[in-house]
Every structure is written in C-alpha cells, then in structure tokens.
Amino acid sequence: MTIKTKKSSGVAIMGGTFDPIHNGHLRVAVEILDRFNFKAMKLIPCFQPVHKGLPSVTAQQRLEMAKMAISSDVRLAVDSREILRAGPSYSIDTLRDIRAEIGPDVPLIMVLGMDSFLSLPTWAEWRKLIEYAHILVVSRPGWEPELISELSAFCENYRAASSHELQCAPSGSVWLEMLPSLEISSSMIRILCNKQESIAYLLPEPVQTYIIENKLYQDIVTL
C-alpha cells in the first residue's frame, strides 16, 4: 500500500533584526514548516529596522550568523535582499520583490510574532501587505491581546476560515497560530555577552562560537 503525503506548497518568510539569531527564532521557523508543510522558509535579516534602534553589530555579521544557524536544515534559507538593498527595511518593498520573483500564483506567507502584528498600523503601506502575501501571526498560548479598532477590522475582513487557505491562494488571508515559545530573546543574549556570561544552548553552537571569537556584544550599552 502506498501512503500519500501532503504536497508541500507555499513560501514562508520571517524577517527580523536577528541581533543575534537564536533558538527561539529557529523553533518558530521549523514548527511553522512542520504544521503547515510549506515548501520553504526564508529568514530575512533586515539592514536597518524602521521601528527599532540600530543593531549592535554590522549587517554582514548578522547575515553570517543567520547563515550559520540554518546550515543543518535544508528547509531553511537565508535571504539577503534587505541587507543588499541597504537603507531602511520596509516589508512592503520586500514582498513586492518576492512576489515579482515567484509569480502571481504561488502562496506567499509572511510570519509575524504577535508583538510585530500589534504594531502593523505603523508600518509603511501596511494595508497593502495583504495584497502580496498571507499574514500568519504567531502567538503564545493564552495570550490574546485586545486589538486597536483598525487592526481588529483588518483581521475581521481578511481572517481565514481555515489554515488551508494559506496554501490554496497566493495571498489575502490572516491566520493566528498558537505556538509554545522558548523564553529566549536577542536582548537577553546581548546582556549575557556584555557580562561575559555563558550563552550556551540559547543559540546554535556555530553562532555561539562566532560571537565569542569575534567578541561581539561586549562593551555595549544595555537597557
């Protein structure tokens, strides 16, 4: 008897400063791939975040660490377009670029954490994002924050009836997925480095080695 497997479909992307990339980022990426069976997951380090301060290390160093972090999983890839583009990293520009590359019919899924999603109305051309991609919002179990009115209306207009819509249409849906979270943050790692304390098991070993060898995140001001 032949067992049929569900055909993978769609390209997921997850942007971020990745300063540095850590196991929390990676667990979200692989769990999304396992649950939704997307064809690929692209991690996109930004060059200059629009809503945060400047990263603690160079764009090239953050890019190198991201590449090291995903080297053991063929389903993950690092997309360097925002770093090569330079300047402020606007998601609408990135989605337009990727949509032009993959064509009009391939499902494109932008993965956002709930914190980022709550700030969506402050993003450039935020209402147009849904024209180019689905928005998959990742939240930890039990956390259902109250949305401001314009974001609540946006969700009601575009909320998917089922997660299957993320794979059978190229764009246009919002889906909320609960995922258990690893309580790891990039700021935690930077603080530990600044204190010269261990960062073992918080991020992939090659990234840890790279940080230690290059003395990253030392002598920085931590808030």
C-alpha positions in Angstrom: 0.0 0.0 0.0 1.3 3.4 -0.9 0.9 6.2 1.7 0.2 9.5 0.1 1.9 12.5 1.7 0.5 16.0 1.6 2.3 18.0 -1.2 4.2 21.0 0.2 3.1 24.3 -1.1 3.9 28.0 -0.5 6.9 30.0 0.5 7.0 31.4 4.1 9.2 34.3 5.1 10.2 35.6 8.5 12.0 38.9 8.8 13.8 40.3 11.8 16.9 42.1 13.0 18.4 38.7 14.2 20.8 40.5 16.5 21.7 37.7 17.1 19.6 34.9 15.7 18.7 32.3 18.4 16.9 29.1 19.1 13.6 30.8 19.7 13.6 32.1 16.1 14.6 28.7 14.7 11.9 26.8 16.7 9.2 29.1 15.3 10.5 28.5 11.8 10.7 24.7 12.0 7.4 24.4 13.8 5.6 26.5 11.2 7.1 24.3 8.5 6.1 21.1 10.3 2.5 22.3 10.9 1.8 23.9 7.5 4.1 21.9 5.2 5.2 25.0 3.4 7.8 24.3 0.6 10.4 26.6 2.2 11.0 29.1 5.0 13.2 32.1 4.2 14.7 34.1 7.1 15.3 37.7 6.0 17.7 39.8 8.2 16.9 43.5 7.9 19.5 46.1 7.1 18.1 48.9 9.1 15.0 48.3 11.3 12.4 51.0 11.0 10.8 50.7 14.4 13.9 49.8 16.5 17.3 51.2 17.2 20.3 50.4 15.1 21.6 46.8 15.6 24.5 46.2 17.9 26.7 44.6 15.2 27.1 45.0 11.4 24.6 43.8 8.9 27.2 41.5 7.4 27.9 39.9 10.8 24.1 39.3 11.4 23.8 37.8 8.0 26.8 35.5 8.6 25.3 34.3 11.9 21.9 33.6 10.3 23.6 31.5 7.6 25.5 29.5 10.2 22.3 29.0 12.2 20.3 27.3 9.5 23.1 25.3 7.8 21.8 21.9 9.2 18.2 22.2 7.9 17.7 22.2 4.2 14.2 23.5 4.5 15.5 26.8 5.8 17.2 29.5 3.8 18.6 33.0 4.4 17.5 35.8 2.1 20.0 38.7 2.0 17.9 41.1 -0.2 17.2 43.7 2.6 20.9 43.8 3.6 21.9 44.2 -0.1 19.3 46.8 -0.7 20.6 48.8 2.3 18.6 51.7 3.8 15.5 51.3 6.0 14.0 47.9 5.5 10.3 48.2 4.6 8.4 44.9 4.4 6.2 46.2 1.5 9.3 46.5 -0.7 10.4 43.0 0.2 7.0 41.5 -0.5 6.8 43.2 -3.9 10.3 41.9 -4.8 9.5 38.3 -3.8 6.1 38.4 -5.5 7.7 39.5 -8.7 10.2 36.6 -8.5 7.8 33.8 -7.6 4.9 34.9 -9.8 1.3 35.7 -9.1 0.0 32.2 -8.2 2.4 30.9 -5.6 1.3 31.2 -2.0 3.5 33.7 -0.1 3.2 33.7 3.7 4.7 36.4 6.0 5.2 35.1 9.5 4.9 37.7 12.3 5.1 37.5 16.0 2.2 39.0 17.9 4.3 42.0 19.1 5.1 42.9 15.5 1.5 42.3 14.4 0.2 44.7 17.0 2.4 47.4 15.6 1.3 46.8 12.0 -0.7 50.0 11.6 2.6 51.9 12.0 4.2 50.1 9.0 4.6 51.7 5.6 1.6 50.9 3.4 0.5 48.3 5.9 -2.9 47.7 4.3 -1.3 46.7 1.1 0.8 43.9 2.6 -2.2 41.5 2.3 -2.2 42.1 -1.5 1.1 40.3 -1.8 1.1 37.7 1.0 -0.9 36.0 3.7 -0.1 37.1 7.2 0.5 34.3 9.7 0.6 35.6 13.2 2.3 33.5 15.8 1.2 33.9 19.4 2.0 32.0 22.6 -0.9 30.0 24.1 -3.3 32.0 26.3 -2.2 35.4 25.0 -5.0 37.1 23.1 -4.3 40.9 23.3 -7.0 43.4 22.5 -6.5 44.8 19.1 -7.0 48.5 18.2 -10.0 49.2 16.1 -8.4 49.5 12.7 -6.3 46.3 13.2 -9.4 44.4 14.5 -11.3 45.5 11.4 -8.4 44.4 9.3 -8.4 40.9 10.9 -12.2 40.5 10.5 -12.0 41.5 6.8 -9.2 39.0 6.0 -9.3 36.3 8.6 -9.0 32.8 7.0 -11.8 30.3 7.7 -9.1 27.6 7.9 -5.3 27.3 7.6 -5.8 25.6 4.3 -6.4 29.0 2.7 -2.7 29.8 3.2 -1.8 27.1 0.7 -4.6 27.3 -1.8 -4.5 31.1 -2.6 -1.5 33.3 -3.3 -2.3 36.0 -0.7 -5.2 37.7 1.1 -5.7 35.9 4.4 -4.8 36.4 8.1 -4.3 33.4 10.3 -3.5 33.2 14.0 -1.4 30.2 15.2 -0.6 29.4 18.8 2.9 28.1 19.4 4.7 27.3 22.6 7.5 29.8 22.9 11.1 29.4 24.1 11.8 32.2 26.5 14.8 33.4 24.7 15.5 36.9 23.3 18.3 38.6 21.4 18.5 41.3 24.1 19.0 38.5 26.7 21.9 37.1 24.7 23.4 40.6 24.3 23.2 41.3 28.0 24.9 37.9 28.8 27.7 38.6 26.4 28.2 42.0 27.8 28.5 40.5 31.3 30.8 37.8 29.8 28.4 35.1 31.0 27.6 31.9 29.1 25.2 31.9 26.1 25.4 28.1 25.6 22.2 26.4 24.5 20.4 29.7 23.7 21.6 29.6 20.1 23.3 27.2 17.7 26.8 26.3 18.6 28.4 27.7 15.4 26.8 31.1 16.2 27.9 31.0 19.8 31.5 30.3 18.6 31.3 33.1 16.1 30.1 35.6 18.7 32.9 34.5 21.2 35.7 34.5 18.6 34.7 38.0 17.3 34.0 39.4 20.7 30.5 40.6 19.7 28.2 42.3 22.1 30.9 43.2 24.5 31.3 46.8 25.8 27.8 47.8 24.6 25.2 49.8 26.5 22.3 47.5 27.5 18.9 48.9 28.5 
